[in-house]
């Protein structure tokens, strides 16, 4: 019997995969050492049907075709893609709590606010030991690291769309901009081949496009949110053509929308902090940071500034850290992250800080090695007014 010819799109994907592997022979990209740009032998139609029958679902067609015609798991963004065996294992009840309800209708949607997510994820209910299922209707197709996952929507208006989420419910999900699995997967291959830097923000979190394409999008839109997204997407480029550098410098100076201009300036500062963080002899720019940490009001920018000054031994800097701790430790978002730090989750882990004020507080505590305690204990000390005052006195910061 003659073999059925491969569809053209399969040949295209496999060709791009070969080019991606050639671009990264040392497996230096994030997660590449895990999958090594290799795909498992495609699954048969019978095996896929059996899996679908066992789970009571029908896989989105593009992902189904990928498993059957391209590969049954392997090479993919982050640590790669699951095959049928890994899918079964992740959907099993092995941990005592079934995180996924694949037959149920999805309840998440793009661009959920923090408030909407908190209502759905129900942190108060989880603290009481109640089960919540915000990830109903999602198929986990790969791991990004720790509890961060890549999933696929199984039903509803976003069926077949890739979604990123946290199994510890630390924040709202992110829906990939690509409407289908194959478009998302091909974009990953193109960006590997182009040498884009996914470690800065993570693959798929920024907008697709070359520097020229993104500049054209920026010129065409009047939407402030989209303008900011476009600018943030430039972090994936290792180098930027001179024409684009000049254009965005002019855009920052000429932008009339003050919210966009604020974000442009904000991103410039974050880029500066990233550069300084890599420098030796950061003490030489200490005066700048002493002034900056004294006046900046944006907690996200302060997170980067504190991270940037890590390793600099200076008493004035430490005094500023303590003042910032005094300012932010009582913020409602820091208190929220404190509660998360005291939760014992699966495997003995606890919730890390997820909100700007909480992340800043955590980073500041880290500069004092969490006051000689573990992460959970450091938060406890900080939130106990008497213990915090005693620590400051003993350390000479009172």
N, C-alpha and C positions, 0 to 999 in steps of 0.2 A: 504493500500500500504506500502510495507517495506521501511524503511528509507535507503537511499544510504549511504554506509560506508564512513567515512572520509578517504581521501588519507593519506598515511603514513607521507608525509611531513607536512600536517596540524597538525596531532597528535604531530609530533616532535616540531613544532613551539609552540604549546599550552603548551607542557610539559616544554620547556625552559622558556616560559613566567611565568609559575607557580614558577619555580626555581628562576627567577629574582626577582619576588615579594617577595619571602621568604628571599632572600638575602638583600633586602632593606625594611624591615617592617616599618621603620620610614619615608620612602619617602624622604630620605636625598639627593639622587642624583639629579643633576640638572634637573629641569623640571618634576620630578616624582610626585610632589604634584598636578600637573595639570592633568596628565593622570591616576595616581594611579595604573598603570599596568593593567588597565581594557580596554577591547575591546567592542565596540558596537556590537549589533546583526548583523551578516552578511547581506549584501544587496542582494536582489533578482536579478536574471538575468534580469528581466523586468525593474527594476529600473536602473540598470547599462546601459542597452541598451537605455533607454530613455535619460539618461544623455549624452551618446555618440552622440545620434542623435541631441540633442539640441546644443552641442558644435561642431558638425561636425568632430569628432575625433574617433579613436579606441584606447582605453587604452592599454598600454603594458600588455602582457598576465600575467606576474607574479603579477603585481599590481592589475590587474582585478580579478585574481583568489583569491588574498588576501582579497579584498573587499567582494567577494562573498562566500568564504569558511572559512575565519579566522575571520575577523571583519571589519565592516564599519567605520573604524577610531578608534582612541583611543591610546593605549599604543604604544610608539615608541620613537626614539631618540629626545632629547631636549624636547619640550613641547608636543610631540606626533604627531599623524598622523591625517590628515583631513578625514572625511567621505564625502559622496556625497553632503550633505547639505552645509558643509563648503567649498567644492570645488566650488559649484555654486556661493556662496557668494563672494569668492575671485576672481572669473572670471567675476563678474558683473561689470557694469560701475558706481558703487556707488560713486566713488571719482571724477567723471568728466573726468578722464583720464584713458583709458584702458591700463594697463601696459602689459597685456598678449595678444598675438595673437596666440592662440593655434593651429589654422589651418595652420599657416605659417611654412615654413621650418626653422629649427634652424640656427642661424648664429654664435653661440658661440662654442668653442671647448676647449679641455684640454690644460693647460699650455700656455695660452695666455700671452704675455708680457704686461707690463704696457702700452707701446706705442700702441700695437694693441688694447688693451681694450679702451684706451682713444679715439682712432679713432672711434671705434664702439659705445661707450657710448656718444660721442659728447658733452662734457661739455659746449662748447661754444654755441652750438645750444640750449641746455637746458636753458642756461642763457638768451637766446633770447625768451624763451617760446615755442620753437619748441618741438614736440614730437619725441622721439627716442624709438626704440623697440628692444634692444639687447636680450630681453628675449622671442622672438618669438619662438614658438615650445616647450615651457616649461610648464608643469603642476605643479602649486604650491601644494605640498602635506603636508606641515607642516611648523610651525614657530619655529625659533631657539631663538628668542628674538630680540626686537627692530625691525629693518628692515631686519634682516638676515633670510633667508628662505631656506627650503629644497624643491627641485623640482625634476621632472622626465622628461627626454628627451622623446619627443613624436614621433620624426622622425629622419631620417638621420642615419649615421653610429653609433651613440651613443644612439639610441632608447632603452628605458628601463633602462638607466643608471641614477643613482642618482647624482644630482648636487647641490652644495651650492652656493648661490648668495645673493647679497644685493639689496633690492628694491630701495635704494637711489644711486645705481651705484657707490659705493665708491671704488670698486676694481674688478679685474678679478674674474670670477667664479672659483669654485674648483670642479673638477669631482672626485667622489668617485672611489677608485681603483676597487671596486667590479663591475662586468659587469652587474649584474642584481639586481632588488629590493630585492628579497628574500635572496640572499647572504649577502647583506648589512644589512638587518633587523636581520638575524640570528647572524651576527657578533655582533650587538648591544646587543642582549640577552646574548651571550657568555661573552662579556666584563663586563656586569652588574654582572653576576654570578661570574666572576673571581675577581670582586672588583677593576677593573682598574679605574684609575683616569682620567675621561674625562674632568674635569673642567680645567685641566692644559692647554690643547691644543684644546679641543672640540672633540666629538666623530667623528671618521671617517677621521680626518685630518692626522692621523699618519698611519703607516703601521700595518697590522694585524699580530698577532703572539705572542707567549710566549717569555720570555727572551731567552730560549734555541734556539727557532726557529730563532729569530732575530740574535743571535750570529752566527748561522750557515750560515745565509744569508750573514752576513758581511764577513765571512771567504771565501765565494764562489765568491764574486763580486770584480771586479777591477774598477767598475764605481764610480768615486768620488762623483757624485751627489747622487747615491743610497746609498753609505756608509754614507753620511751625513743624508739622510732621515732615515736610520736605527737607527742611534744614537739618532736623535731627537725623534724617536718613543718610546724610553725608558722612556720618561717623564710620560707615562701613568701608569707605575708601581709604586705602593705605596712603595714597598720594592723590592730590587734586590738581587737575590741569590749571595752569595760570589764569586762563580766561574765566574759569569758574571762581577761583579765589578772588579775582578782582571784582567779579560781579557781586558776590555775596558781601564783600566789604562795602561796596556802594549801596547794596540793598539795606544793610544795617544802618548806614548813615541817612538814607533817603526815605526809609519806610515811614509812612504817615500814620499807620495804625499803631498806637502806643503799646497795645498788648503784644502785637507781633514783635515790635522793636524791643520790648522788654525781654521776650523769649530769645531773640537773636543775641542780645547782649549777655543773657544768662548762659546760653550755650557757648559763647566765646569764653566766658570765665571757666566753665566746666572743662573746655578743651585746654585752657591754660593750666588748670590744676592737674590734669592728666599728664601734661608735659613735665611739670615741675616734680610730680611724684616720682618720675624716673631719674631725676637728677641726683648726682652726688653733691654734697656741700649745700644742702637746702638751707642751712643756717644763714647763708649769705643773703637770703631774701626773707629772713625772719621778721624784719621790721614791717614788711608789707602785710604779713599774716597777723601780726599783733594788732595792726590797725584794722584789717579786714574783719577779723573775728570779733572785734569790739563794736562794729557798726552794722554788719550784715543782718538782715531780718528774715531772709528766706532760709528755712531749715534745710531744704534740699541742697542749696549751695553750701551751707555750713557743713553738711555731711561730707561733701567733696573736699572742702578746705581742711577739715580735721583729718580726713584720710590722707591728704597730701602732706600734712605736717608730721605724720607718724614717724617716730624714730628720732625726732629732734628733741634734745634734752635742754630745756630752758625753763626756769622758774616762772618768768612772766607768762609764758605760754600755758603752763600748768594752772596758774591762777585764773587765766581766761577760761580754761576748760571747766574749772569749778564754778565760775560765774554762769557759764552756759548750762551746766548741770542744774544749778539752782533755778535757772529760768525755765528750762524745758521739762524737768522731771515731774512737775505737777500738771503739765498739759494733759488734756483729756486723752489725746492719742498716745502719749507716753504711758498713761495709766492703763489704757486698753492693751498695749503691748506688754506691759508688766503682767497683766492677768494671763496673757498667752504664755509668758515665760515660765509661769508656775504650773502649766498643764503638762502632765506626763502623757505622751502619745505612744502610739505603736512603736515598739523597739526601744522605748525609754527616752526618746527625743522630746524636745519641747518646742513650742512655736517660737520662731525667731521674730524679731521686730519687723513689722510690715508697713508702718506708717512713718512719714518723714520725721515727726518729732520723736517717735520711739526709736527709729534707726539712728537719729542723731544722738539721743541719750545713750544708746547701746555703744556707739562708736566712741563717745566721750569716756564711758566707763572703761572701755578697752584700753584707753591711754593710761589708765591706772591699774591695768591688769585685773579689772573687775574687783578692785580693793582687796586682792588676795583671796578671793573666793571664786567659785565656779560661776557660770553665767546666771543661773537661777538665783544663787546666793547674792551675787552682786546687785541684782534687781531688788531683792528683799531689803538689803542694807539701804539702798538709795530711797526706797519708799517708806522706810521707817524714820520718821523725823528725828527721834532721839539718837538712833544709831548713826544717821547721816551727820548730825551735828557733832557727835563724838568723834567720828572719823575725821572731820575737818579740823577739829581742835588738835587731835593727835598728829595730824599731818601738817599743821601750821598754816591752814587756810582759813581759820576762823576770823 
